[in-house]
Amino acid sequence: MKKVAILLLIIAIVPATIFWIIVKDGYDKQNSLILFLKKYIPSSISRSIRDTVFIIPKKMNERNLNKILDQKKKQGYQGNLIKQKIIKSQSDKKFEFKEYFLPFEKLDTSIGYQAESGSLRAHYLEIVEKNILAISGKGQTIFFPKNNLGKNKLEQKKIKNNIDEILAENKYKLIGIRSLFHNNSKIYISLLFKSAQGYSMNIYVADLNYEKLNFELFFPTNNFTNDYNIHTAGRITEFKNNKLILSIGAPKETRENAQNIKSFEGKIISINLNDKKTQIISMGHRNAQGLFYEDTLDLVINTEHGPKGGDEINFNRVNEYQNIPNFGWPISSYGIEYSGKDPFKKSHKDYGFIEPIKNFTPSIGISEITFIKNNENQYLNNSLVVSSLRAASIYILKLNDNQSKIVSEDRIYFKNQRLRDIAFDKDNNILIIMFEQIPSIGVIKF
């Protein structure tokens, strides 16, 4: 009887010890054991484990975060260095890493990613000349010299703007900023709002001015929904022939519109900077939150959130298609519904759609993407660099010479973080990261 009791005790202690090792410093949601358990353990039991076994490390992490936030209150716009250390990638490659405070407000992530107020926690950054410009989800704008990323303080400065005036004048409620883009001494933002007509998104533009940004309406999408949804997309980036491109999401209630050529929902569109004329560049998108254009290859790259699984990286080789490239949503997806139902075709190609060059299942909460080409650092050269929210990681995906497939992958993981936005500074070979948790700015030196 005593031996049986000892055996049962060991059986209880071993899994508890394994769990503790995994979660004590904040757990990696892409950990193979965690993924295995989530696959086979009923959700009711997994939630019970989350609320019991995980509660102690969660409280410990909250206490550590509160200590950091106490430091933040004292530093204002100084942008003090939080930490400096050597980090390792999954392949054991070492990098110098620094993290700095941002003056933006920390928002409550416990309310869940589908909450309307959670939309305000998405912050964005852009390299503008010799400076870094950043905007919060609430529309606050700051900048600091790029060279300060190597120092102990960023010495941030506030830039006034007229976003509040625009909201008041139009009787809009701000739901959140969705992108920040710089082009030819102009600053563009996409702004999600609620009006008497419903929820929608506009693009605003301002002349670059470090004293005040006076935004004016550049392009209204005129897509309105009655209810708030998280499939907003809203990324802006450059395009050829004096155009920019914008990603527009496909709300769950009207997701079939992603296949409707007469609707902007679920599309990436180009907008002429002179006459504002539009053209659909691609269709069949769910929620494209990462967008990049490589002019030398005439290649549009986008990332988009799948349902439960099926986060995608898509290549649109603009000149290779006679018809509008179609990426399949909501017909084809490597994910499933959160309810467990799977109405989606797993192949894209078999149904006349373009296959993603990469899909992440389980989902990583994919966000921004950049493509690094002609770089002396062979680790980075000809590589996609992807940020993720759920997986708290940067992914380095090496392409073959003709960019037709991924030949190697690496991952840099940041505990207890959400990585919303990235920008690569080729002058200094550094990746600049927008972290949401504090929030803060991270810098990886390659």
DATA-V929942 format. One record per helix or strand. SS is the DSSP state (helix for helix, strand for strand). FROM is the first residue (numbers start at 0). TO is the last residue. If there is no record, write none. Layout:
ss=<SS,SS>
from=<FROM,FROM>
to=<TO,TO>
//
This chain:
ss=<helix,helix,helix,helix,strand,strand,helix,helix,strand,strand,strand,helix,strand,strand,helix,strand,strand,strand,strand,strand,strand,strand,strand,helix,strand,strand,strand,strand,strand,strand,helix,strand,strand,strand,strand,helix,strand,strand,strand,strand,strand,strand,strand,strand>
from=<1,31,42,54,79,93,108,115,123,130,140,145,152,156,162,172,185,197,211,215,224,232,242,251,266,277,287,298,307,310,317,324,331,335,344,348,357,365,382,392,405,418,429,439>
to=<22,39,51,74,87,100,110,120,127,134,144,149,152,160,169,182,194,206,212,219,224,238,247,258,271,282,293,303,307,316,319,325,331,335,344,350,359,371,387,398,412,424,434,444>
//
